[in-house]
Amino acid sequence: MKSQTMNLLKKEIKLGNTSQTFIWMLCCFGMFFIPSYPSYIGPFYITLCTMMTFALNQSSHDILYTVLLPVRKIDTVKARFLYCGLVEFFSLVLALIPTFLRYSIPSFPQNHAGINTTPAYFGLQFIVYSVFNFLFLGNVYKNPLKPGVRYFIAAIAYFIMYAVCELPVWAYFGNIKQLEEGTITELSKLASTGQMFTDMTGAFIKNQFLILLGGILIFAGVWILTFFRAAKQFEKYDL
């Protein structure tokens, strides 16, 4: 059964949305080099890649073709989930390149529009991806031929999570300005959290890595739960 899943994963990579995936991945990667650009926007392109994978496969009748093969329905879902999960994970692996540049080169532009690519950011981005996966991948197999509505709902949730994760950082930047103007004397609790999220001096590195670890565990747990949920939906789906 493992070989079936791996063969289906190879099909996803070779015959699926490969060219589109490369373009969206390149866009996501390039966004991290734009000075003072929201760090959560680049990975949003990866969610578009996920949706386009279903949309393009619909036009090529990929799902109908696949289930006609001597494979289990659950294996087709598993292969698609592995593909989407790997794309999301690899998008953040590539983001390590500008992250290392920011940490190692003092003159490299910092992000003043939101969170820097600290370990905390990566943990929070894994959580944002988890919410998207739960709402999109966790519902799209109710009718995989109509991914649009599910994506619209998941995309809205993505930006809500983006705002929630960035709020402490925005509060931090606002408090810094007020401190410079002398209107306040110390950071608020929310702003202190934002400072911990985005600080690149190493002062909060332990807390940032704890957030990263938590984000990875949440991503993995949600991915597994969402997979079994999607597999049940697809078993019931009548092609």
LINQUI-V637451 format. One record per residue. N is the residue number from 1. RES is the residue in one letter. PSI is psi in whole degrees, 0 to 359 (none if undefined). NEAR is the number of other C-alpha atoms within 10 Angstrom. D_CENTER is the distance of its C-alpha to the mean C-alpha in whole Angstrom. Layout:
N:RES:PSI:NEAR:D_CENTER / N:RES:PSI:NEAR:D_CENTER
This chain:
1:M:327:9:28 / 2:K:322:8:26 / 3:S:325:9:27 / 4:Q:315:15:27 / 5:T:316:20:23 / 6:M:323:15:23 / 7:N:320:15:25 / 8:L:325:23:23 / 9:L:319:22:20 / 10:K:322:14:22 / 11:K:318:15:23 / 12:E:320:21:19 / 13:I:317:16:19 / 14:K:322:11:22 / 15:L:357:13:23 / 16:G:231:21:20 / 17:N:41:18:18 / 18:T:311:13:18 / 19:S:318:12:19 / 20:Q:320:16:17 / 21:T:317:21:14 / 22:F:319:14:16 / 23:I:313:14:16 / 24:W:323:21:13 / 25:M:320:22:12 / 26:L:319:16:15 / 27:C:315:16:14 / 28:C:314:23:11 / 29:F:315:22:13 / 30:G:329:14:16 / 31:M:330:20:14 / 32:F:346:25:14 / 33:F:353:20:18 / 34:I:122:13:19 / 35:P:136:13:21 / 36:S:50:16:20 / 37:Y:135:18:17 / 38:P:125:18:14 / 39:S:340:25:11 / 40:Y:348:26:8 / 41:I:320:15:10 / 42:G:308:22:9 / 43:P:342:24:5 / 44:F:329:21:7 / 45:Y:331:21:9 / 46:I:326:24:7 / 47:T:325:23:7 / 48:L:320:15:11 / 49:C:317:23:11 / 50:T:314:26:10 / 51:M:318:20:13 / 52:M:331:19:15 / 53:T:315:21:15 / 54:F:319:22:17 / 55:A:315:18:19 / 56:L:322:15:20 / 57:N:331:18:21 / 58:Q:315:16:23 / 59:S:333:10:25 / 60:S:5:12:26 / 61:H:37:12:27 / 62:D:316:15:25 / 63:I:316:18:24 / 64:L:318:13:28 / 65:Y:317:9:29 / 66:T:316:15:27 / 67:V:345:15:28 / 68:L:346:10:32 / 69:L:160:9:31 / 70:P:62:8:32 / 71:V:158:14:29 / 72:R:151:16:28 / 73:K:322:18:26 / 74:I:331:18:23 / 75:D:326:21:23 / 76:T:321:22:22 / 77:V:317:24:19 / 78:K:317:21:18 / 79:A:317:21:18 / 80:R:320:23:16 / 81:F:318:21:13 / 82:L:318:19:14 / 83:Y:310:21:13 / 84:C:319:22:10 / 85:G:319:19:9 / 86:L:321:11:11 / 87:V:315:19:9 / 88:E:314:21:5 / 89:F:316:15:8 / 90:F:330:13:10 / 91:S:326:20:8 / 92:L:332:19:8 / 93:V:318:12:11 / 94:L:328:16:13 / 95:A:347:21:12 / 96:L:335:18:14 / 97:I:304:13:17 / 98:P:334:17:17 / 99:T:312:19:17 / 100:F:323:12:20 / 101:L:319:14:22 / 102:R:323:20:21 / 103:Y:328:16:22 / 104:S:338:10:25 / 105:I:107:9:26 / 106:P:328:9:28 / 107:S:354:9:28 / 108:F:132:14:24 / 109:P:132:13:23 / 110:Q:165:20:21 / 111:N:112:19:19 / 112:H:10:15:21 / 113:A:358:15:19 / 114:G:203:24:17 / 115:I:142:28:15 / 116:N:164:24:16 / 117:T:66:26:14 / 118:T:170:26:15 / 119:P:326:25:15 / 120:A:321:27:14 / 121:Y:314:23:11 / 122:F:321:25:9 / 123:G:317:24:10 / 124:L:323:27:9 / 125:Q:324:26:6 / 126:F:322:25:6 / 127:I:319:25:8 / 128:V:316:25:6 / 129:Y:321:26:3 / 130:S:316:24:7 / 131:V:316:22:9 / 132:F:312:24:7 / 133:N:319:26:8 / 134:F:319:20:12 / 135:L:325:19:13 / 136:F:296:26:12 / 137:L:333:28:13 / 138:G:353:22:15 / 139:N:341:21:17 / 140:V:333:23:17 / 141:Y:359:22:20 / 142:K:326:21:22 / 143:N:86:15:23 / 144:P:350:20:20 / 145:L:353:18:23 / 146:K:74:14:22 / 147:P:347:22:18 / 148:G:310:16:18 / 149:V:316:12:19 / 150:R:322:21:16 / 151:Y:320:23:14 / 152:F:315:14:16 / 153:I:316:13:15 / 154:A:325:22:12 / 155:A:320:19:11 / 156:I:316:12:14 / 157:A:324:17:12 / 158:Y:314:25:9 / 159:F:332:16:11 / 160:I:315:13:14 / 161:M:322:20:11 / 162:Y:314:19:11 / 163:A:319:14:14 / 164:V:316:12:15 / 165:C:328:21:13 / 166:E:340:23:15 / 167:L:313:17:18 / 168:P:324:24:20 / 169:V:318:27:19 / 170:W:319:20:21 / 171:A:322:21:23 / 172:Y:312:25:24 / 173:F:323:19:24 / 174:G:319:13:27 / 175:N:324:21:29 / 176:I:317:18:29 / 177:K:320:13:31 / 178:Q:325:15:33 / 179:L:319:14:34 / 180:E:326:10:35 / 181:E:346:10:37 / 182:G:14:10:39 / 183:T:341:10:38 / 184:I:163:13:36 / 185:T:346:12:37 / 186:E:163:13:34 / 187:L:146:19:30 / 188:S:167:14:29 / 189:K:320:12:27 / 190:L:317:15:24 / 191:A:325:21:24 / 192:S:322:16:25 / 193:T:318:16:22 / 194:G:322:23:20 / 195:Q:318:21:22 / 196:M:322:21:21 / 197:F:315:29:17 / 198:T:351:24:18 / 199:D:133:19:21 / 200:M:17:19:22 / 201:T:345:9:25 / 202:G:358:12:25 / 203:A:332:10:26 / 204:F:23:17:23 / 205:I:323:17:22 / 206:K:314:12:23 / 207:N:322:15:21 / 208:Q:320:24:18 / 209:F:331:17:18 / 210:L:320:14:18 / 211:I:320:21:15 / 212:L:313:22:13 / 213:L:316:18:15 / 214:G:319:17:15 / 215:G:319:23:11 / 216:I:317:20:11 / 217:L:318:15:14 / 218:I:316:20:12 / 219:F:313:24:9 / 220:A:316:16:12 / 221:G:315:13:14 / 222:V:322:18:12 / 223:W:315:22:12 / 224:I:312:14:15 / 225:L:318:12:17 / 226:T:324:21:15 / 227:F:311:22:16 / 228:F:325:15:20 / 229:R:315:17:19 / 230:A:322:23:18 / 231:A:319:20:21 / 232:K:319:16:24 / 233:Q:318:18:23 / 234:F:329:21:23 / 235:E:325:14:27 / 236:K:343:11:28 / 237:Y:128:13:27 / 238:D:108:7:30 / 239:L:none:10:30
